[in-house]
């Protein structure tokens, strides 16, 4: 994923694409790049990112209680990450949902 991400980002060199820092932690939560009009931005998996923040807090000893770690991670995410607008390249955060009828599967059935 890391190599694919770096290659994709080079394609958009010169654009104002914001990445969360430190990248060695946050890049693992990138699920893709998106395009909006003439802008490109990174998409992070919201739930995985929050789970990563919880795990990090527990491992670092910042929080001893899982509930406190989860509360702190959610507050940090909402205030410091989602609450930061850094221009048109500001990242987006994906909340995944289960889809019963996969439209891509239907296309594959027709093409198959």
PDB file as gemmi writes it, atoms N, CA and C in Angstrom:
CRYST1    1.000    1.000    1.000  90.00  90.00  90.00 P 1                      
ATOM      1  N   UNK A   1       0.837  -1.198   0.000  1.00  0.00           N  
ATOM      2  CA  UNK A   1       0.000   0.000   0.000  1.00  0.00           C  
ATOM      3  C   UNK A   1       0.870   1.245   0.000  1.00  0.00           C  
ATOM      4  N   UNK A   2       1.944   1.225   0.770  1.00  0.00           N  
ATOM      5  CA  UNK A   2       2.793   2.409   0.896  1.00  0.00           C  
ATOM      6  C   UNK A   2       3.369   2.820  -0.466  1.00  0.00           C  
ATOM      7  N   UNK A   3       3.868   1.842  -1.248  1.00  0.00           N  
ATOM      8  CA  UNK A   3       4.428   2.145  -2.563  1.00  0.00           C  
ATOM      9  C   UNK A   3       3.363   2.681  -3.503  1.00  0.00           C  
ATOM     10  N   UNK A   4       2.177   2.047  -3.489  1.00  0.00           N  
ATOM     11  CA  UNK A   4       1.076   2.498  -4.332  1.00  0.00           C  
ATOM     12  C   UNK A   4       0.670   3.922  -3.974  1.00  0.00           C  
ATOM     13  N   UNK A   5       0.628   4.208  -2.679  1.00  0.00           N  
ATOM     14  CA  UNK A   5       0.263   5.545  -2.215  1.00  0.00           C  
ATOM     15  C   UNK A   5       1.285   6.574  -2.696  1.00  0.00           C  
ATOM     16  N   UNK A   6       2.553   6.276  -2.527  1.00  0.00           N  
ATOM     17  CA  UNK A   6       3.602   7.216  -2.942  1.00  0.00           C  
ATOM     18  C   UNK A   6       3.543   7.472  -4.444  1.00  0.00           C  
ATOM     19  N   UNK A   7       3.301   6.418  -5.223  1.00  0.00           N  
ATOM     20  CA  UNK A   7       3.182   6.565  -6.675  1.00  0.00           C  
ATOM     21  C   UNK A   7       1.990   7.440  -7.032  1.00  0.00           C  
ATOM     22  N   UNK A   8       0.858   7.171  -6.412  1.00  0.00           N  
ATOM     23  CA  UNK A   8      -0.345   7.961  -6.675  1.00  0.00           C  
ATOM     24  C   UNK A   8      -0.142   9.422  -6.288  1.00  0.00           C  
ATOM     25  N   UNK A   9       0.495   9.660  -5.167  1.00  0.00           N  
ATOM     26  CA  UNK A   9       0.717  11.035  -4.721  1.00  0.00           C  
ATOM     27  C   UNK A   9       1.643  11.784  -5.676  1.00  0.00           C  
ATOM     28  N   UNK A  10       2.612  11.086  -6.276  1.00  0.00           N  
ATOM     29  CA  UNK A  10       3.506  11.726  -7.251  1.00  0.00           C  
ATOM     30  C   UNK A  10       2.722  12.206  -8.466  1.00  0.00           C  
ATOM     31  N   UNK A  11       1.655  11.469  -8.817  1.00  0.00           N  
ATOM     32  CA  UNK A  11       0.820  11.881  -9.944  1.00  0.00           C  
ATOM     33  C   UNK A  11       0.153  13.230  -9.685  1.00  0.00           C  
ATOM     34  N   UNK A  12      -0.020  13.575  -8.430  1.00  0.00           N  
ATOM     35  CA  UNK A  12      -0.689  14.822  -8.063  1.00  0.00           C  
ATOM     36  C   UNK A  12       0.299  15.824  -7.462  1.00  0.00           C  
ATOM     37  N   UNK A  13       1.573  15.647  -7.755  1.00  0.00           N  
ATOM     38  CA  UNK A  13       2.595  16.549  -7.228  1.00  0.00           C  
ATOM     39  C   UNK A  13       2.269  17.981  -7.639  1.00  0.00           C  
ATOM     40  N   UNK A  14       2.440  18.878  -6.726  1.00  0.00           N  
ATOM     41  CA  UNK A  14       2.120  20.277  -6.984  1.00  0.00           C  
ATOM     42  C   UNK A  14       0.730  20.647  -6.503  1.00  0.00           C  
ATOM     43  N   UNK A  15      -0.131  19.642  -6.280  1.00  0.00           N  
ATOM     44  CA  UNK A  15      -1.451  19.911  -5.722  1.00  0.00           C  
ATOM     45  C   UNK A  15      -1.337  19.982  -4.211  1.00  0.00           C  
ATOM     46  N   UNK A  16      -2.278  20.643  -3.617  1.00  0.00           N  
ATOM     47  CA  UNK A  16      -2.284  20.837  -2.169  1.00  0.00           C  
ATOM     48  C   UNK A  16      -3.005  19.678  -1.482  1.00  0.00           C  
ATOM     49  N   UNK A  17      -2.353  18.502  -1.431  1.00  0.00           N  
ATOM     50  CA  UNK A  17      -2.944  17.334  -0.785  1.00  0.00           C  
ATOM     51  C   UNK A  17      -2.372  17.228   0.625  1.00  0.00           C  
ATOM     52  N   UNK A  18      -3.252  17.292   1.611  1.00  0.00           N  
ATOM     53  CA  UNK A  18      -2.828  17.238   3.011  1.00  0.00           C  
ATOM     54  C   UNK A  18      -2.825  15.791   3.502  1.00  0.00           C  
ATOM     55  N   UNK A  19      -1.778  15.440   4.211  1.00  0.00           N  
ATOM     56  CA  UNK A  19      -1.657  14.125   4.828  1.00  0.00           C  
ATOM     57  C   UNK A  19      -1.483  14.306   6.326  1.00  0.00           C  
ATOM     58  N   UNK A  20      -2.105  13.423   7.094  1.00  0.00           N  
ATOM     59  CA  UNK A  20      -1.968  13.496   8.545  1.00  0.00           C  
ATOM     60  C   UNK A  20      -0.552  13.123   8.959  1.00  0.00           C  
ATOM     61  N   UNK A  21      -0.047  13.803   9.940  1.00  0.00           N  
ATOM     62  CA  UNK A  21       1.298  13.542  10.465  1.00  0.00           C  
ATOM     63  C   UNK A  21       1.203  13.037  11.893  1.00  0.00           C  
ATOM     64  N   UNK A  22       2.062  12.140  12.303  1.00  0.00           N  
ATOM     65  CA  UNK A  22       3.180  11.554  11.555  1.00  0.00           C  
ATOM     66  C   UNK A  22       2.689  10.499  10.578  1.00  0.00           C  
ATOM     67  N   UNK A  23       3.225  10.544   9.369  1.00  0.00           N  
ATOM     68  CA  UNK A  23       2.768   9.650   8.312  1.00  0.00           C  
ATOM     69  C   UNK A  23       3.028   8.190   8.630  1.00  0.00           C  
ATOM     70  N   UNK A  24       4.111   7.895   9.353  1.00  0.00           N  
ATOM     71  CA  UNK A  24       4.391   6.485   9.654  1.00  0.00           C  
ATOM     72  C   UNK A  24       3.300   5.861  10.525  1.00  0.00           C  
ATOM     73  N   UNK A  25       2.491   6.673  11.188  1.00  0.00           N  
ATOM     74  CA  UNK A  25       1.343   6.172  11.940  1.00  0.00           C  
ATOM     75  C   UNK A  25       0.069   6.250  11.097  1.00  0.00           C  
ATOM     76  N   UNK A  26      -0.214   7.407  10.528  1.00  0.00           N  
ATOM     77  CA  UNK A  26      -1.506   7.643   9.890  1.00  0.00           C  
ATOM     78  C   UNK A  26      -1.658   7.026   8.496  1.00  0.00           C  
ATOM     79  N   UNK A  27      -0.586   6.831   7.756  1.00  0.00           N  
ATOM     80  CA  UNK A  27      -0.708   6.287   6.399  1.00  0.00           C  
ATOM     81  C   UNK A  27      -1.382   4.916   6.366  1.00  0.00           C  
ATOM     82  N   UNK A  28      -1.249   4.132   7.423  1.00  0.00           N  
ATOM     83  CA  UNK A  28      -1.866   2.797   7.436  1.00  0.00           C  
ATOM     84  C   UNK A  28      -3.389   2.853   7.378  1.00  0.00           C  
ATOM     85  N   UNK A  29      -3.964   4.010   7.637  1.00  0.00           N  
ATOM     86  CA  UNK A  29      -5.416   4.155   7.640  1.00  0.00           C  
ATOM     87  C   UNK A  29      -5.969   4.759   6.346  1.00  0.00           C  
ATOM     88  N   UNK A  30      -5.093   5.006   5.376  1.00  0.00           N  
ATOM     89  CA  UNK A  30      -5.533   5.544   4.090  1.00  0.00           C  
ATOM     90  C   UNK A  30      -6.193   4.425   3.293  1.00  0.00           C  
ATOM     91  N   UNK A  31      -7.389   4.713   2.788  1.00  0.00           N  
ATOM     92  CA  UNK A  31      -8.105   3.720   1.986  1.00  0.00           C  
ATOM     93  C   UNK A  31      -8.209   4.136   0.522  1.00  0.00           C  
ATOM     94  N   UNK A  32      -7.780   5.338   0.206  1.00  0.00           N  
ATOM     95  CA  UNK A  32      -7.805   5.740  -1.192  1.00  0.00           C  
ATOM     96  C   UNK A  32      -7.607   7.225  -1.390  1.00  0.00           C  
ATOM     97  N   UNK A  33      -7.631   7.601  -2.649  1.00  0.00           N  
ATOM     98  CA  UNK A  33      -7.572   9.001  -3.049  1.00  0.00           C  
ATOM     99  C   UNK A  33      -8.874   9.315  -3.765  1.00  0.00           C  
ATOM    100  N   UNK A  34      -9.372  10.508  -3.589  1.00  0.00           N  
ATOM    101  CA  UNK A  34     -10.630  10.901  -4.211  1.00  0.00           C  
ATOM    102  C   UNK A  34     -10.435  12.161  -5.041  1.00  0.00           C  
ATOM    103  N   UNK A  35     -11.362  12.365  -5.946  1.00  0.00           N  
ATOM    104  CA  UNK A  35     -11.331  13.541  -6.795  1.00  0.00           C  
ATOM    105  C   UNK A  35     -12.648  14.280  -6.665  1.00  0.00           C  
ATOM    106  N   UNK A  36     -12.528  15.593  -6.531  1.00  0.00           N  
ATOM    107  CA  UNK A  36     -13.699  16.472  -6.466  1.00  0.00           C  
ATOM    108  C   UNK A  36     -13.377  17.647  -7.385  1.00  0.00           C  
ATOM    109  N   UNK A  37     -14.118  17.782  -8.460  1.00  0.00           N  
ATOM    110  CA  UNK A  37     -13.876  18.792  -9.476  1.00  0.00           C  
ATOM    111  C   UNK A  37     -12.414  18.701  -9.905  1.00  0.00           C  
ATOM    112  N   UNK A  38     -11.604  19.718  -9.680  1.00  0.00           N  
ATOM    113  CA  UNK A  38     -10.180  19.656 -10.043  1.00  0.00           C  
ATOM    114  C   UNK A  38      -9.296  19.481  -8.819  1.00  0.00           C  
ATOM    115  N   UNK A  39      -9.819  18.867  -7.785  1.00  0.00           N  
ATOM    116  CA  UNK A  39      -9.076  18.695  -6.543  1.00  0.00           C  
ATOM    117  C   UNK A  39      -8.962  17.212  -6.219  1.00  0.00           C  
ATOM    118  N   UNK A  40      -7.875  16.867  -5.592  1.00  0.00           N  
ATOM    119  CA  UNK A  40      -7.672  15.496  -5.130  1.00  0.00           C  
ATOM    120  C   UNK A  40      -7.394  15.536  -3.634  1.00  0.00           C  
ATOM    121  N   UNK A  41      -7.848  14.495  -2.935  1.00  0.00           N  
ATOM    122  CA  UNK A  41      -7.608  14.435  -1.499  1.00  0.00           C  
ATOM    123  C   UNK A  41      -7.575  12.985  -1.055  1.00  0.00           C  
ATOM    124  N   UNK A  42      -6.967  12.774   0.099  1.00  0.00           N  
ATOM    125  CA  UNK A  42      -6.806  11.444   0.668  1.00  0.00           C  
ATOM    126  C   UNK A  42      -8.042  11.086   1.484  1.00  0.00           C  
ATOM    127  N   UNK A  43      -8.393   9.794   1.472  1.00  0.00           N  
ATOM    128  CA  UNK A  43      -9.502   9.305   2.295  1.00  0.00           C  
ATOM    129  C   UNK A  43      -8.947   8.321   3.320  1.00  0.00           C  
ATOM    130  N   UNK A  44      -9.257   8.576   4.577  1.00  0.00           N  
ATOM    131  CA  UNK A  44      -8.852   7.706   5.678  1.00  0.00           C  
ATOM    132  C   UNK A  44     -10.054   6.912   6.176  1.00  0.00           C  
ATOM    133  N   UNK A  45      -9.808   5.715   6.681  1.00  0.00           N  
ATOM    134  CA  UNK A  45     -10.843   4.890   7.307  1.00  0.00           C  
ATOM    135  C   UNK A  45     -11.050   5.423   8.727  1.00  0.00           C  
ATOM    136  N   UNK A  46     -12.187   6.070   8.957  1.00  0.00           N  
ATOM    137  CA  UNK A  46     -12.470   6.718  10.240  1.00  0.00           C  
ATOM    138  C   UNK A  46     -12.404   5.745  11.415  1.00  0.00           C  
ATOM    139  N   UNK A  47     -13.105   4.623  11.317  1.00  0.00           N  
ATOM    140  CA  UNK A  47     -13.169   3.681  12.441  1.00  0.00           C  
ATOM    141  C   UNK A  47     -11.809   3.061  12.737  1.00  0.00           C  
ATOM    142  N   UNK A  48     -11.063   2.713  11.683  1.00  0.00           N  
ATOM    143  CA  UNK A  48      -9.731   2.135  11.882  1.00  0.00           C  
ATOM    144  C   UNK A  48      -8.784   3.163  12.496  1.00  0.00           C  
ATOM    145  N   UNK A  49      -8.901   4.414  12.065  1.00  0.00           N  
ATOM    146  CA  UNK A  49      -8.050   5.474  12.603  1.00  0.00           C  
ATOM    147  C   UNK A  49      -8.325   5.675  14.093  1.00  0.00           C  
ATOM    148  N   UNK A  50      -9.585   5.737  14.465  1.00  0.00           N  
ATOM    149  CA  UNK A  50      -9.928   5.909  15.886  1.00  0.00           C  
ATOM    150  C   UNK A  50      -9.445   4.705  16.690  1.00  0.00           C  
ATOM    151  N   UNK A  51      -9.625   3.499  16.161  1.00  0.00           N  
ATOM    152  CA  UNK A  51      -9.136   2.298  16.847  1.00  0.00           C  
ATOM    153  C   UNK A  51      -7.616   2.356  17.019  1.00  0.00           C  
ATOM    154  N   UNK A  52      -6.928   2.871  16.013  1.00  0.00           N  
ATOM    155  CA  UNK A  52      -5.477   3.030  16.114  1.00  0.00           C  
ATOM    156  C   UNK A  52      -5.081   4.025  17.194  1.00  0.00           C  
ATOM    157  N   UNK A  53      -5.841   5.113  17.311  1.00  0.00           N  
ATOM    158  CA  UNK A  53      -5.565   6.098  18.355  1.00  0.00           C  
ATOM    159  C   UNK A  53      -5.799   5.504  19.746  1.00  0.00           C  
ATOM    160  N   UNK A  54      -6.839   4.681  19.872  1.00  0.00           N  
ATOM    161  CA  UNK A  54      -7.122   4.014  21.150  1.00  0.00           C  
ATOM    162  C   UNK A  54      -5.969   3.078  21.505  1.00  0.00           C  
ATOM    163  N   UNK A  55      -5.562   2.267  20.545  1.00  0.00           N  
ATOM    164  CA  UNK A  55      -4.464   1.320  20.773  1.00  0.00           C  
ATOM    165  C   UNK A  55      -3.184   2.054  21.161  1.00  0.00           C  
ATOM    166  N   UNK A  56      -2.900   3.131  20.460  1.00  0.00           N  
ATOM    167  CA  UNK A  56      -1.707   3.917  20.750  1.00  0.00           C  
ATOM    168  C   UNK A  56      -1.751   4.494  22.172  1.00  0.00           C  
ATOM    169  N   UNK A  57      -2.903   5.006  22.572  1.00  0.00           N  
ATOM    170  CA  UNK A  57      -3.053   5.574  23.918  1.00  0.00           C  
ATOM    171  C   UNK A  57      -2.850   4.505  24.981  1.00  0.00           C  
ATOM    172  N   UNK A  58      -3.387   3.311  24.740  1.00  0.00           N  
ATOM    173  CA  UNK A  58      -3.247   2.217  25.707  1.00  0.00           C  
ATOM    174  C   UNK A  58      -1.790   1.751  25.792  1.00  0.00           C  
ATOM    175  N   UNK A  59      -1.130   1.632  24.641  1.00  0.00           N  
ATOM    176  CA  UNK A  59       0.261   1.167  24.614  1.00  0.00           C  
ATOM    177  C   UNK A  59       1.213   2.185  25.224  1.00  0.00           C  
ATOM    178  N   UNK A  60       0.928   3.459  24.984  1.00  0.00           N  
ATOM    179  CA  UNK A  60       1.795   4.522  25.505  1.00  0.00           C  
ATOM    180  C   UNK A  60       1.555   4.785  26.985  1.00  0.00           C  
ATOM    181  N   UNK A  61       0.497   4.181  27.527  1.00  0.00           N  
ATOM    182  CA  UNK A  61       0.176   4.393  28.930  1.00  0.00           C  
ATOM    183  C   UNK A  61      -0.517   5.712  29.195  1.00  0.00           C  
ATOM    184  N   UNK A  62      -0.961   6.372  28.115  1.00  0.00           N  
ATOM    185  CA  UNK A  62      -1.677   7.638  28.289  1.00  0.00           C  
ATOM    186  C   UNK A  62      -3.001   7.414  29.004  1.00  0.00           C  
ATOM    187  N   UNK A  63      -3.598   6.265  28.749  1.00  0.00           N  
ATOM    188  CA  UNK A  63      -4.881   5.919  29.358  1.00  0.00           C  
ATOM    189  C   UNK A  63      -4.793   4.498  29.904  1.00  0.00           C  
ATOM    190  N   UNK A  64      -5.309   4.289  31.087  1.00  0.00           N  
ATOM    191  CA  UNK A  64      -5.317   2.954  31.670  1.00  0.00           C  
ATOM    192  C   UNK A  64      -6.640   2.252  31.436  1.00  0.00           C  
ATOM    193  N   UNK A  65      -7.694   3.011  31.244  1.00  0.00           N  
ATOM    194  CA  UNK A  65      -9.036   2.474  31.078  1.00  0.00           C  
ATOM    195  C   UNK A  65      -9.425   2.559  29.602  1.00  0.00           C  
ATOM    196  N   UNK A  66      -9.948   1.466  29.059  1.00  0.00           N  
ATOM    197  CA  UNK A  66     -10.317   1.423  27.644  1.00  0.00           C  
ATOM    198  C   UNK A  66     -11.367   2.478  27.307  1.00  0.00           C  
ATOM    199  N   UNK A  67     -12.344   2.662  28.166  1.00  0.00           N  
ATOM    200  CA  UNK A  67     -13.386   3.654  27.913  1.00  0.00           C  
ATOM    201  C   UNK A  67     -12.792   5.057  27.838  1.00  0.00           C  
ATOM    202  N   UNK A  68     -11.861   5.371  28.759  1.00  0.00           N  
ATOM    203  CA  UNK A  68     -11.206   6.680  28.715  1.00  0.00           C  
ATOM    204  C   UNK A  68     -10.386   6.845  27.437  1.00  0.00           C  
ATOM    205  N   UNK A  69      -9.719   5.764  27.029  1.00  0.00           N  
ATOM    206  CA  UNK A  69      -8.916   5.813  25.804  1.00  0.00           C  
ATOM    207  C   UNK A  69      -9.811   6.044  24.592  1.00  0.00           C  
ATOM    208  N   UNK A  70     -10.956   5.375  24.541  1.00  0.00           N  
ATOM    209  CA  UNK A  70     -11.878   5.553  23.428  1.00  0.00           C  
ATOM    210  C   UNK A  70     -12.444   6.974  23.407  1.00  0.00           C  
ATOM    211  N   UNK A  71     -12.827   7.459  24.577  1.00  0.00           N  
ATOM    212  CA  UNK A  71     -13.355   8.828  24.666  1.00  0.00           C  
ATOM    213  C   UNK A  71     -12.307   9.836  24.220  1.00  0.00           C  
ATOM    214  N   UNK A  72     -11.082   9.672  24.701  1.00  0.00           N  
ATOM    215  CA  UNK A  72      -9.991  10.576  24.326  1.00  0.00           C  
ATOM    216  C   UNK A  72      -9.681  10.510  22.838  1.00  0.00           C  
ATOM    217  N   UNK A  73      -9.700   9.305  22.270  1.00  0.00           N  
ATOM    218  CA  UNK A  73      -9.412   9.140  20.844  1.00  0.00           C  
ATOM    219  C   UNK A  73     -10.482   9.819  19.997  1.00  0.00           C  
ATOM    220  N   UNK A  74     -11.734   9.645  20.377  1.00  0.00           N  
ATOM    221  CA  UNK A  74     -12.839  10.259  19.626  1.00  0.00           C  
ATOM    222  C   UNK A  74     -12.765  11.786  19.727  1.00  0.00           C  
ATOM    223  N   UNK A  75     -12.500  12.291  20.914  1.00  0.00           N  
ATOM    224  CA  UNK A  75     -12.381  13.744  21.086  1.00  0.00           C  
ATOM    225  C   UNK A  75     -11.214  14.294  20.269  1.00  0.00           C  
ATOM    226  N   UNK A  76     -10.076  13.601  20.304  1.00  0.00           N  
ATOM    227  CA  UNK A  76      -8.903  14.037  19.522  1.00  0.00           C  
ATOM    228  C   UNK A  76      -9.243  14.024  18.036  1.00  0.00           C  
ATOM    229  N   UNK A  77      -9.877  12.949  17.573  1.00  0.00           N  
ATOM    230  CA  UNK A  77     -10.240  12.829  16.170  1.00  0.00           C  
ATOM    231  C   UNK A  77     -11.179  13.963  15.747  1.00  0.00           C  
ATOM    232  N   UNK A  78     -12.232  14.176  16.513  1.00  0.00           N  
ATOM    233  CA  UNK A  78     -13.238  15.176  16.135  1.00  0.00           C  
ATOM    234  C   UNK A  78     -12.711  16.604  16.200  1.00  0.00           C  
ATOM    235  N   UNK A  79     -11.919  16.904  17.221  1.00  0.00           N  
ATOM    236  CA  UNK A  79     -11.461  18.284  17.399  1.00  0.00           C  
ATOM    237  C   UNK A  79     -10.204  18.589  16.581  1.00  0.00           C  
ATOM    238  N   UNK A  80      -9.195  17.733  16.707  1.00  0.00           N  
ATOM    239  CA  UNK A  80      -7.885  18.027  16.112  1.00  0.00           C  
ATOM    240  C   UNK A  80      -7.720  17.544  14.676  1.00  0.00           C  
ATOM    241  N   UNK A  81      -8.460  16.523  14.292  1.00  0.00           N  
ATOM    242  CA  UNK A  81      -8.282  15.979  12.944  1.00  0.00           C  
ATOM    243  C   UNK A  81      -9.408  16.445  12.028  1.00  0.00           C  
ATOM    244  N   UNK A  82     -10.638  16.053  12.314  1.00  0.00           N  
ATOM    245  CA  UNK A  82     -11.765  16.468  11.481  1.00  0.00           C  
ATOM    246  C   UNK A  82     -11.981  17.974  11.584  1.00  0.00           C  
ATOM    247  N   UNK A  83     -11.712  18.535  12.729  1.00  0.00           N  
ATOM    248  CA  UNK A  83     -11.932  19.958  12.948  1.00  0.00           C  
ATOM    249  C   UNK A  83     -10.893  20.867  12.325  1.00  0.00           C  
ATOM    250  N   UNK A  84      -9.945  20.301  11.601  1.00  0.00           N  
ATOM    251  CA  UNK A  84      -8.894  21.108  10.975  1.00  0.00           C  
ATOM    252  C   UNK A  84      -9.114  21.196   9.480  1.00  0.00           C  
ATOM    253  N   UNK A  85      -9.396  22.378   8.997  1.00  0.00           N  
ATOM    254  CA  UNK A  85      -9.507  22.608   7.550  1.00  0.00           C  
ATOM    255  C   UNK A  85      -8.193  23.211   7.091  1.00  0.00           C  
ATOM    256  N   UNK A  86      -7.533  22.540   6.152  1.00  0.00           N  
ATOM    257  CA  UNK A  86      -6.228  23.025   5.682  1.00  0.00           C  
ATOM    258  C   UNK A  86      -6.248  23.330   4.184  1.00  0.00           C  
ATOM    259  N   UNK A  87      -7.419  23.610   3.668  1.00  0.00           N  
ATOM    260  CA  UNK A  87      -7.538  23.946   2.254  1.00  0.00           C  
ATOM    261  C   UNK A  87      -8.266  22.867   1.469  1.00  0.00           C  
ATOM    262  N   UNK A  88      -8.241  23.026   0.149  1.00  0.00           N  
ATOM    263  CA  UNK A  88      -8.982  22.115  -0.717  1.00  0.00           C  
ATOM    264  C   UNK A  88      -8.490  20.674  -0.632  1.00  0.00           C  
ATOM    265  N   UNK A  89      -7.246  20.464  -0.229  1.00  0.00           N  
ATOM    266  CA  UNK A  89      -6.705  19.114  -0.122  1.00  0.00           C  
ATOM    267  C   UNK A  89      -6.927  18.473   1.231  1.00  0.00           C  
ATOM    268  N   UNK A  90      -7.781  19.076   2.056  1.00  0.00           N  
ATOM    269  CA  UNK A  90      -8.085  18.509   3.374  1.00  0.00           C  
ATOM    270  C   UNK A  90      -8.619  17.094   3.211  1.00  0.00           C  
ATOM    271  N   UNK A  91      -8.104  16.150   3.993  1.00  0.00           N  
ATOM    272  CA  UNK A  91      -8.556  14.757   3.858  1.00  0.00           C  
ATOM    273  C   UNK A  91     -10.028  14.572   4.214  1.00  0.00           C  
ATOM    274  N   UNK A  92     -10.554  13.444   3.759  1.00  0.00           N  
ATOM    275  CA  UNK A  92     -11.908  13.025   4.113  1.00  0.00           C  
ATOM    276  C   UNK A  92     -11.795  11.753   4.947  1.00  0.00           C  
ATOM    277  N   UNK A  93     -12.858  11.445   5.671  1.00  0.00           N  
ATOM    278  CA  UNK A  93     -12.853  10.292   6.580  1.00  0.00           C  
ATOM    279  C   UNK A  93     -14.073   9.436   6.285  1.00  0.00           C  
ATOM    280  N   UNK A  94     -13.817   8.211   5.872  1.00  0.00           N  
ATOM    281  CA  UNK A  94     -14.849   7.297   5.423  1.00  0.00           C  
ATOM    282  C   UNK A  94     -15.398   6.461   6.565  1.00  0.00           C  
ATOM    283  N   UNK A  95     -16.722   6.435   6.667  1.00  0.00           N  
ATOM    284  CA  UNK A  95     -17.399   5.511   7.566  1.00  0.00           C  
ATOM    285  C   UNK A  95     -17.963   4.410   6.684  1.00  0.00           C  
ATOM    286  N   UNK A  96     -17.506   3.184   6.889  1.00  0.00           N  
ATOM    287  CA  UNK A  96     -17.935   2.065   6.046  1.00  0.00           C  
ATOM    288  C   UNK A  96     -19.257   1.505   6.531  1.00  0.00           C  
ATOM    289  N   UNK A  97     -20.091   1.118   5.573  1.00  0.00           N  
ATOM    290  CA  UNK A  97     -21.366   0.473   5.857  1.00  0.00           C  
ATOM    291  C   UNK A  97     -21.443  -0.806   5.036  1.00  0.00           C  
ATOM    292  N   UNK A  98     -22.137  -1.792   5.575  1.00  0.00           N  
ATOM    293  CA  UNK A  98     -22.370  -3.030   4.834  1.00  0.00           C  
ATOM    294  C   UNK A  98     -23.416  -2.749   3.762  1.00  0.00           C  
ATOM    295  N   UNK A  99     -23.151  -3.203   2.559  1.00  0.00           N  
ATOM    296  CA  UNK A  99     -24.069  -3.029   1.460  1.00  0.00           C  
ATOM    297  C   UNK A  99     -24.568  -4.409   1.045  1.00  0.00           C  
ATOM    298  N   UNK A 100     -25.884  -4.599   1.117  1.00  0.00           N  
ATOM    299  CA  UNK A 100     -26.447  -5.902   0.762  1.00  0.00           C  
ATOM    300  C   UNK A 100     -26.383  -6.155  -0.731  1.00  0.00           C  
ATOM    301  N   UNK A 101     -26.760  -5.184  -1.516  1.00  0.00           N  
ATOM    302  CA  UNK A 101     -26.741  -5.332  -2.970  1.00  0.00           C  
ATOM    303  C   UNK A 101     -25.532  -4.590  -3.512  1.00  0.00           C  
ATOM    304  N   UNK A 102     -24.482  -5.332  -3.841  1.00  0.00           N  
ATOM    305  CA  UNK A 102     -23.246  -4.756  -4.346  1.00  0.00           C  
ATOM    306  C   UNK A 102     -23.414  -4.441  -5.830  1.00  0.00           C  
ATOM    307  N   UNK A 103     -23.494  -3.149  -6.213  1.00  0.00           N  
ATOM    308  CA  UNK A 103     -23.696  -2.798  -7.620  1.00  0.00           C  
ATOM    309  C   UNK A 103     -22.563  -3.299  -8.507  1.00  0.00           C  
ATOM    310  N   UNK A 104     -21.331  -3.332  -7.993  1.00  0.00           N  
ATOM    311  CA  UNK A 104     -20.202  -3.814  -8.786  1.00  0.00           C  
ATOM    312  C   UNK A 104     -20.367  -5.289  -9.113  1.00  0.00           C  
ATOM    313  N   UNK A 105     -20.909  -6.062  -8.192  1.00  0.00           N  
ATOM    314  CA  UNK A 105     -21.135  -7.480  -8.444  1.00  0.00           C  
ATOM    315  C   UNK A 105     -22.158  -7.670  -9.553  1.00  0.00           C  
ATOM    316  N   UNK A 106     -23.177  -6.828  -9.575  1.00  0.00           N  
ATOM    317  CA  UNK A 106     -24.187  -6.920 -10.635  1.00  0.00           C  
ATOM    318  C   UNK A 106     -23.577  -6.618 -11.999  1.00  0.00           C  
ATOM    319  N   UNK A 107     -22.678  -5.653 -12.065  1.00  0.00           N  
ATOM    320  CA  UNK A 107     -22.012  -5.324 -13.320  1.00  0.00           C  
ATOM    321  C   UNK A 107     -21.162  -6.495 -13.771  1.00  0.00           C  
ATOM    322  N   UNK A 108     -20.445  -7.118 -12.839  1.00  0.00           N  
ATOM    323  CA  UNK A 108     -19.614  -8.277 -13.188  1.00  0.00           C  
ATOM    324  C   UNK A 108     -20.481  -9.427 -13.702  1.00  0.00           C  
ATOM    325  N   UNK A 109     -21.671  -9.614 -13.134  1.00  0.00           N  
ATOM    326  CA  UNK A 109     -22.576 -10.684 -13.587  1.00  0.00           C  
ATOM    327  C   UNK A 109     -23.019 -10.422 -15.026  1.00  0.00           C  
ATOM    328  N   UNK A 110     -23.315  -9.174 -15.345  1.00  0.00           N  
ATOM    329  CA  UNK A 110     -23.776  -8.828 -16.692  1.00  0.00           C  
ATOM    330  C   UNK A 110     -22.631  -9.006 -17.691  1.00  0.00           C  
ATOM    331  N   UNK A 111     -21.426  -8.542 -17.297  1.00  0.00           N  
ATOM    332  CA  UNK A 111     -20.263  -8.631 -18.190  1.00  0.00           C  
ATOM    333  C   UNK A 111     -19.765 -10.064 -18.336  1.00  0.00           C  
ATOM    334  N   UNK A 112     -19.951 -10.875 -17.275  1.00  0.00           N  
ATOM    335  CA  UNK A 112     -19.406 -12.233 -17.199  1.00  0.00           C  
ATOM    336  C   UNK A 112     -20.011 -13.142 -18.171  1.00  0.00           C  
TER     337      UNK A 112                                                      
END                                                                             
